[in-house]
Amino acid sequence: MIYANNAATTWPKPEPVYAAHDRALRDAGVTTRSSSKAAPRGADALAAPRAVIAKFLNAPDPSRLLFSPGCTASLNQAIRGLPWEAGDVIAISGLEHHAVSRPARRVVRDHGVRLEVSPYRPGRPVDLDWLESILKRGRVRLVAMTMASNVTGDIFPSKAIVDLAHRHGALALLDGAQSAGVLPVDLKALGCDLFATAGHKGLFGPPGIGLLYIAPSADLKPWLEGGTGRDSGKHENHPGFPHAFEAGTHNVPAVVALAAGVTWIAEKGREWIHRTEQALCGEFLKGLERLDGVRVYGTTDLEARTSVVSLNADRVNPRDLAAWLAEHHDVVTRAGYHCSPLAHESIGTLPGEGTLRCSFGCFNTAAEVDALLGHLGKGIRELRK
Ligand SMILES: Cc1ncc(COP(=O)(O)O)c(C=O)c1O
């Protein structure tokens, strides 16, 4: 099998991730809410993993780095938890995933907020002049943008986005789902008010775990209430971090496995992962140039993109091509709209059938890229007959 769907979820995971998950699931009494003497072991099960991950992301305050069921949950909490008022504005890019655009449209419907969407051009995933003009008009409460596109791979100028938002009194939310573990993510340096990411992509955790960083500048209302193991005899939720935003029993095996993934990255070196993926992507893009009638979306500048490649071949439906690759050569890709219709509207593939997306991870090899190019060429010729 050739796995070229790492933008959806990374596979395989490093061995220590499987081991940590297995160990945590077998370890009796490891819940996080056991304040009783009978089960004291679980009380701090999250402290060490939280510290490891906070250090990796350089989060200014580890207690504000929250575990969630996933990036979608984190983004919903971040966007829908703000004190929206009618007439406020939320600005997003033209490449956003549903996990940003749908909660954004929800606050539009629920609170009379106005949604502004940045125009897109390859090599310029967000138009900073446009953003400044929107911010200057006033009432922008939130600028919410991904750090890298899950469709085109375009890398965003995240620091410039945050600074611009702050200069005009808006909050900045960054979606790190396609960047954490691959690109530099330094929360202190970025200075964003909110940061959300998935655990199961570049950080090599399992599904069902995500992260949300809430800086003191963001006044959020928790959207989930329940047991936190704090103030257990009281009716009101404990107000402190992280408890106020982590109601319910944690997915401890996933948290521990995520920390193992992050530890592995730190040992290997994030830079090494990035360069490995970049090299594979470079070979792939070079090979695609040799295929007849193939178009790549987004920038081809390797310094300005990740290893997520969206493409189309003339007169070939991308879904048919993905199915052909899977059926004939056991190649895993993903075709269609990638939960990002906005992005496909921006690149001109909706209306249309979307794209075929091939995304590489550090466990892919040059031989796999070579084989995939061969299979692609053959599949395109077959399907054009
Ligand atoms: C850019 C981006 N944001 C958010 C998400 C949502 O992540 P999850 O489905 O893990 O919640 C994804 C997942 O594909 C993504 O690519």
PDBQT file of the ligand as one rigid body, heavy atoms in Angstrom, charges set to zero:
ROOT
HETATM    1  C1  LIG A 401      -7.046  22.892   8.117  1.00  0.00    +0.000 C 
HETATM    2  C2  LIG A 401      -7.882  21.977   8.952  1.00  0.00    +0.000 A 
HETATM    3  N1  LIG A 401      -8.570  22.471   9.986  1.00  0.00    +0.000 NA
HETATM    4  C3  LIG A 401      -9.323  21.711  10.782  1.00  0.00    +0.000 A 
HETATM    5  C4  LIG A 401      -9.440  20.359  10.567  1.00  0.00    +0.000 A 
HETATM    6  C5  LIG A 401     -10.305  19.546  11.451  1.00  0.00    +0.000 C 
HETATM    7  O1  LIG A 401      -9.600  18.566  12.124  1.00  0.00    +0.000 OA
HETATM    8  P1  LIG A 401     -10.374  17.345  12.838  1.00  0.00    +0.000 P 
HETATM    9  O2  LIG A 401     -11.227  16.727  11.760  1.00  0.00    +0.000 OA
HETATM   10  O3  LIG A 401      -9.297  16.465  13.278  1.00  0.00    +0.000 OA
HETATM   11  O4  LIG A 401     -11.211  17.887  13.911  1.00  0.00    +0.000 OA
HETATM   12  C6  LIG A 401      -8.751  19.780   9.486  1.00  0.00    +0.000 A 
HETATM   13  C7  LIG A 401      -8.870  18.339   9.192  1.00  0.00    +0.000 C 
HETATM   14  O5  LIG A 401      -8.715  17.887   8.089  1.00  0.00    +0.000 OA
HETATM   15  C8  LIG A 401      -7.951  20.619   8.675  1.00  0.00    +0.000 A 
HETATM   16  O6  LIG A 401      -7.259  20.112   7.643  1.00  0.00    +0.000 OA
ENDROOT
TORSDOF 0
